[in-house]
Amino acid sequence: MNGPGNVVITGGASGLGAAVVDAVIAAGGTPLVLDREVPSASVKYAQVDLADRRAAERAVREMADTAGGLDGVFTAAGTDTCGSLQSVPAEDWERVVEVNLLGTAAVVRAALPYLEESWGTVVTCSSTLGLKGLPDASAYCASKFGVVGLSRALAAELSGRVGVTMLVPGGMRTAFFDGRPEQYKPPQDAKLNRPEHVAEAVLFALRQPAGCEVRELVVCHSEESSWP
């Protein structure tokens, strides 16, 4: 199976994104990280807020040009705010959609000219909460349901030109839940995946040969409470 090549990874400074950075390096590829934070790994990166569409698109183009093209994209970056629709400030609610959905679209949009040259692959990141709604999670669910629709539409739109895979991960043991009120944190005995295990699924999708695509991947702990 081919190596992953040059791969833009959003949210690559932590969590699943950082695990995919490690997996791409181990497979002989070159990760190109977009994140608000500086990654701990010694990789090429750009500090950017994905809620800023123009900045995100510019960062993708600059990194792709510097690297000499792109072979893949993985949109791991994500944020959340918990609470009822009435209780969450509108600006906070909308930021979740801006980062998770509009940020994904911005990065893919900027990467497409490069991916069409290489017949590369986009791996988007939805969630089990992109398929199942929960109370006090309307912003996150709206954004991740949106990623499902975006991914399926892109798979049809880019058929024969760019591969599109949608990852649907369950809960993982990352810093994603840090800083939340206790009622919105997984219990101590929650069954959560390790991000490096999920990263292997992302790498598998990225390494498919041109014309062979993994359309959708649900990856979760065997006792994941949010699936099915």
N, C-alpha and C positions, 0 to 999 in steps of 0.2 A: 504494500500500500504506500502511496506517495506521502512525503513529509508535508507538514502544514504550510510551509512557506512563510510569507510575511502576513501577520494576522493582527489587525486592529482589535484591541480588547478594551471596552469601556468598563470602568469600575475595576481596573486591574490592580489597584493598590491594596485591595483587601478582599476577604471572603472568597466567593466562587471565582471572581475575576482573577484574583491572585493565584488561585489554584490552577486556573487555565493557563496563566502565564508560565507557571512551573512546568505544566504538561507540554506546552508548545516548545519550550526550551529543551526539555528532555527528548522530544521527538525530532530535534534538529531544526526547528523553525525559529522565526524571529518575531517576538511579541512587540507590538507598538501600543503603548498604554495611554489611554485618555482617562484622567481622573482629577478630581479636585485636590486630592492628596498626592504626595510624592511616594511612588512605590518603593518598597524596601529592596526589591530585586534590582540588580544592575541591568536595566533595560532602557530602551528609548521611550520617552514619555512626553506628554504635553499636559500641563495643568489647565483644566478647562471645566467649566460648569455646563453640563449638558442642557440646562434650562435656557442657555444662551445659544440659540440656533446658529447664528452666524459664526460665533466663536467655535462651536463644535464642528461645523462644516469646514471652516478654515483649517482647524487642527488636523482633520482627517486628510485634507488635500496636501498640506505641508508634510505630514509624516509619510504619506504615500509617495510623494515626489522624492523625498530624501531617501527612502528605502528602495526606490526603483520599481514601484508597483505594489499591488496587493493581491493576496491569494485568498484571504478570508477575513471575516468580521465576526466578532462575538460581542453582543450587547448585554453585558452583565450588569451594568450600572443600574441601580435602583434605589428608591427611597420610599418612605411610608410615613403616614401620620394617622394615628388611631383616634377614634371617637365618632360620635354620631354626626350626620351631615350638618345638623344645626349647631353643634358645639365646636367643630373644627373651623378655625378662621378660614375664610375663602382663599386668602393668599396661600396658606399652607396646603389646603386641599388641591388647589390648582397647580402648585409646584410639583406634587406627586405625578400628576398627569404630564406636566411639562418635561420632567426628567425621564419617567418610565416609558411614555408613549411617544411624545413629540421628539424627545432626545434620540430615541431609537430610530425614528424616521429620518431625522436630520443626518445622523451618522451613516445610515444605509444610503441615503440619497447622495451624499458626497462620495461614498465609496464605489458606487455603481460603475462609473466610467472605467475605473481600474479593474474591477472584478469582471467586467465584460471582456476585457482584454485577456484575462487569464482563465476565463470560465471558473471563477472562484466561487466561494460558498459563504453565504450569510447564515449565521446561527443566531436567531433572536431568543430572548429569554422572557417567557411568560411566567406562569406560576400555576400551581393547583388552584389558586384563588383567581386565576383567569378563566377557570371552568366552573367554579363553585363560589357562590356569594356567601359572605358572612356579615353579621351585624358589626357596626363600628369599623368597617373596613371599606367603605364605599369608594374612597379615593384610590386605594390600591387595587381593588377589584375592577373599577372602571378603567384604570390604566392597563391592567394586565389582560382584561377582556379585550381591550383595544389592540394589544399586541397580538392576540390570537387572530383577530380580523385582519390586521395589517399583514401578518405572516402568511395567512392563507391566500390573501389577494396577491401578495408579491410572488408566491409560488406559481400562481397561474400567469401572472404578468411577465415573469422572467423566465418562463419555461424554455429550455434549450439555450439559455444564455448565461444564467447565474443560478447556482444551487441555493435553495432556501430550506433551512431546517428550523423548526420551532422546538425549543427545549421547554418542557413543562416540569420544573423541579418542585419537589415538596420542601418541607422545612429542612434547614441545614444548621449545623453548629458553627455559626459565624457571629460577628459583631452586629449583625443586622438588628438583633433584638435589644441591644444595649441601649440604655437611656429611656426605655419605655416604662410607663407605670406597670406595676406588678401584674395587674389583671390582663395586660396585653403581652406578657412574656410567656413562653412555653414553660410548663412545669418542669421541675428538675428531672423528672423521670420520663420526659417526652422522648419519643422515638424519632430522632433526627439523623439525617445523613451527614457524612463527612464530605466537605466540599471537594476534596481531592478525588473522591469516588465519582461525583457528578462530573468533574472535569474530564475524566476519561471518556464519558459519553460525548461531551462536546468535541474532544479531539477526534473521536471516531467519525463524527459527522463531518468535520472539517477535512478529513483525509480521504473521503470518498472520491473515486475518479470521476472525471467529467462525464456527465450523463447519468450517473448513478447517485440518487439522492435519498437521504433519510428525511422524510417529510416532517415527522413529529416524533418526539421522544419524551415520554413521561418517566422521570427518574425520581424515585422517592424511597424512603425506608419501607421495608415490607409491612410495617405496622403504622404507616403514616395516617394520621387521623383525618387529614383533609383530602384524602383520596380513597375511594372514588367520590 
